[in-house]
Amino acid sequence: MTALRNLALPGIFWLFVLYLFTPLLVMAVMGFRDSNFVAFPIQAWTSDWYREVLFDRDIQESLWLSLRVSMMATVLSLVIGLPTAFLVARTSGLARGAFMVVIMLPAFIPVIVSAISLRIFAGRIGLETGLLAIALGHAVASMPFVVVMVLTRLDTMNRNLVDAARNLGADEFIVLFRVTLPYLGPALLGALIFSLLLSFEDFVRSFFLGGFEQTFPVMLYSRLRFGFDPGLAAVSTIVLLVTTGFGHFAGRFLRSGRGGR
């Protein structure tokens, strides 16, 4: 029975991996098809689609907009999430639980409900759809994860470090920037990376809050309505490789300990 379990569990795992990555592999291969249609078998191979999408103006503009939105949303989520984590860290018991319920609520609300609510709220306060509205919507979505990452790191911090700094004459400003923030370095970097990636791939909130400005996921959706061609497969593969490489580098950076202790 033990031997059967030892064989079955790895088999199930690799079947699951195959199920996840086969569509991505097919998409990458279709970017090399020498045709305007996506289908098997592939009669001829070409890299023209990968070259063309790099100079496509609509793709360039949508990628640049997504990058700007991601950076704005990340800054907002860090600016709001960091002091919120400090506030929660100073509480305990029922108060802490109540704070966490309110903070984590955006992460558990269905995305479509969140997007509609944000669109209504933006209209109520007179905020026009576009870059700022998308960034605020993405910040609302990523802020709970920032709080959790920072709070988890903050709870492991030895209070003697802060007390020692104060005994040596450091004021609260110095303690924050010379002791606390360096210790939170890995958590802040992880929160930054997660917020960037979460914002970059967010389609639903971008669709409802974007107006005439199209982020990369929205641009893909608008083109998919007219059919899926190898060009879309090519640009999707490029973005997938870049984001995967970015995430892999960040993971190695954090594990190496260079992000701070």
Secondary structure in CASP SS format (residue, H / E / C, confidence):
PFRMAT SS
TARGET T0000
AUTHOR 0000-0000-0000
METHOD secondary structure of the structure
MODEL  1
M C 1.00
T H 1.00
A H 1.00
L H 1.00
R H 1.00
N H 1.00
L H 1.00
A H 1.00
L H 1.00
P H 1.00
G H 1.00
I H 1.00
F H 1.00
W H 1.00
L H 1.00
F H 1.00
V H 1.00
L H 1.00
Y H 1.00
L H 1.00
F H 1.00
T H 1.00
P H 1.00
L H 1.00
L H 1.00
V H 1.00
M H 1.00
A H 1.00
V H 1.00
M H 1.00
G C 1.00
F C 1.00
R E 1.00
D C 1.00
S C 1.00
N C 1.00
F C 1.00
V C 1.00
A C 1.00
F C 1.00
P C 1.00
I C 1.00
Q C 1.00
A C 1.00
W E 1.00
T C 1.00
S C 1.00
D H 1.00
W H 1.00
Y H 1.00
R H 1.00
E H 1.00
V H 1.00
L H 1.00
F C 1.00
D C 1.00
R H 1.00
D H 1.00
I H 1.00
Q H 1.00
E H 1.00
S H 1.00
L H 1.00
W H 1.00
L H 1.00
S H 1.00
L H 1.00
R H 1.00
V H 1.00
S H 1.00
M H 1.00
M H 1.00
A H 1.00
T H 1.00
V H 1.00
L H 1.00
S H 1.00
L H 1.00
V H 1.00
I H 1.00
G H 1.00
L H 1.00
P H 1.00
T H 1.00
A H 1.00
F H 1.00
L H 1.00
V H 1.00
A H 1.00
R C 1.00
T C 1.00
S C 1.00
G H 1.00
L H 1.00
A H 1.00
R H 1.00
G H 1.00
A H 1.00
F H 1.00
M H 1.00
V H 1.00
V H 1.00
I H 1.00
M H 1.00
L H 1.00
P H 1.00
A H 1.00
F H 1.00
I C 1.00
P C 1.00
V H 1.00
I H 1.00
V H 1.00
S H 1.00
A H 1.00
I H 1.00
S H 1.00
L H 1.00
R H 1.00
I H 1.00
F H 1.00
A H 1.00
G H 1.00
R H 1.00
I C 1.00
G C 1.00
L C 1.00
E C 1.00
T C 1.00
G C 1.00
L H 1.00
L H 1.00
A H 1.00
I H 1.00
A H 1.00
L H 1.00
G H 1.00
H H 1.00
A H 1.00
V H 1.00
A H 1.00
S H 1.00
M H 1.00
P H 1.00
F H 1.00
V H 1.00
V H 1.00
V H 1.00
M H 1.00
V H 1.00
L H 1.00
T H 1.00
R H 1.00
L H 1.00
D H 1.00
T C 1.00
M C 1.00
N C 1.00
R H 1.00
N H 1.00
L H 1.00
V H 1.00
D H 1.00
A H 1.00
A H 1.00
R H 1.00
N H 1.00
L C 1.00
G C 1.00
A C 1.00
D C 1.00
E H 1.00
F H 1.00
I H 1.00
V H 1.00
L H 1.00
F H 1.00
R H 1.00
V H 1.00
T H 1.00
L H 1.00
P H 1.00
Y H 1.00
L C 1.00
G H 1.00
P H 1.00
A H 1.00
L H 1.00
L H 1.00
G H 1.00
A H 1.00
L H 1.00
I H 1.00
F H 1.00
S H 1.00
L H 1.00
L H 1.00
L H 1.00
S H 1.00
F H 1.00
E C 1.00
D C 1.00
F C 1.00
V H 1.00
R H 1.00
S H 1.00
F H 1.00
F H 1.00
L H 1.00
G C 1.00
G C 1.00
F C 1.00
E C 1.00
Q C 1.00
T C 1.00
F H 1.00
P H 1.00
V H 1.00
M H 1.00
L H 1.00
Y H 1.00
S H 1.00
R H 1.00
L H 1.00
R C 1.00
F C 1.00
G C 1.00
F C 1.00
D C 1.00
P H 1.00
G H 1.00
L H 1.00
A H 1.00
A H 1.00
V H 1.00
S H 1.00
T H 1.00
I H 1.00
V H 1.00
L H 1.00
L H 1.00
V H 1.00
T H 1.00
T H 1.00
G H 1.00
F H 1.00
G H 1.00
H H 1.00
F H 1.00
A H 1.00
G H 1.00
R H 1.00
F H 1.00
L H 1.00
R H 1.00
S H 1.00
G C 1.00
R C 1.00
G C 1.00
G C 1.00
R C 1.00
END
